[in-house]
Amino acid sequence: MLTGKITVKGQVTIPKEVRESMGIGPSDFVYFTPLGEGKALIATRNRPASALFGMLKQRGPKREKPLSIEEMEAVIKRQRLETGLAGMRK
């Protein structure tokens, strides 16, 4: 388990390994969602769907026409609304 230290100003130092694995650096936003029992979910700013291009292989039957970036963004927005993450800033 990795640890970070909270300063007197309430700032948290995120361990280097965690920053690298999350792909975050100076000026990036990190979101904390309390889960109870002393736990929290840490998430980074959502990246545009275009950043994911080519990351996943097609599964199942192929579509006649691939989704456009706009269609992917709409799916992501709908999922964020359904999971309660709609308040996160882009």
C-alpha positions in Angstrom: 0.0 0.0 0.0 1.3 3.5 -0.9 0.8 6.5 1.4 0.5 10.2 1.0 0.9 12.9 3.6 -1.6 15.6 4.4 -0.1 19.1 5.1 -1.3 21.6 7.6 -3.1 23.3 4.7 -5.0 20.1 3.9 -3.1 19.3 0.8 -2.2 15.7 -0.1 1.0 14.5 -1.7 0.0 11.7 -4.1 2.8 9.1 -4.4 4.8 9.1 -7.7 3.8 5.6 -8.6 0.1 6.5 -8.3 0.5 9.8 -10.3 2.3 7.9 -13.1 -0.2 5.0 -13.2 -3.1 7.6 -13.4 -1.2 9.7 -15.9 -1.6 12.9 -13.9 0.8 15.7 -13.2 1.0 19.4 -12.1 -2.3 21.4 -12.7 -4.3 18.2 -13.4 -7.6 17.8 -11.5 -8.3 14.9 -9.2 -11.7 14.1 -7.8 -12.4 12.4 -4.5 -15.7 10.5 -3.8 -16.2 9.5 -0.2 -17.2 5.8 0.1 -17.6 5.6 3.8 -15.6 3.5 6.3 -12.5 5.7 5.8 -12.3 5.0 2.1 -12.6 7.3 -1.0 -12.5 6.8 -4.7 -9.9 9.0 -6.5 -10.5 9.8 -10.2 -8.9 12.0 -12.8 -10.5 14.4 -15.2 -12.3 12.6 -18.0 -10.4 12.8 -21.2 -12.2 13.3 -24.5 -13.2 10.1 -26.3 -10.7 10.9 -29.1 -7.9 10.2 -26.6 -9.1 6.6 -26.5 -9.0 6.0 -30.3 -7.6 2.6 -31.1 -7.2 1.5 -27.5 -9.7 -1.4 -27.6 -10.3 -4.1 -30.1 -13.8 -4.6 -31.5 -15.8 -7.3 -29.7 -19.0 -8.9 -31.0 -20.6 -8.2 -34.3 -19.1 -5.4 -36.3 -21.2 -2.3 -36.9 -21.8 -1.2 -40.4 -20.5 2.3 -39.5 -18.2 3.1 -36.5 -19.4 5.6 -33.9 -18.3 9.1 -34.5 -16.5 11.1 -31.8 -19.7 13.0 -31.1 -21.6 9.8 -30.6 -18.9 8.4 -28.3 -19.0 11.7 -26.3 -22.8 11.4 -26.0 -22.5 7.8 -24.7 -19.9 8.9 -22.2 -22.1 11.8 -21.0 -25.1 9.5 -20.6 -22.9 7.1 -18.5 -21.7 9.9 -16.3 -25.2 11.1 -15.7 -26.3 7.5 -14.8 -23.4 7.0 -12.4 -23.7 10.4 -10.7 -20.4 11.8 -12.1 -22.1 14.5 -14.2 -20.8 17.3 -11.8 -17.2 16.7 -12.8 -15.7 19.5 -14.8 -14.1 18.8 -18.1 
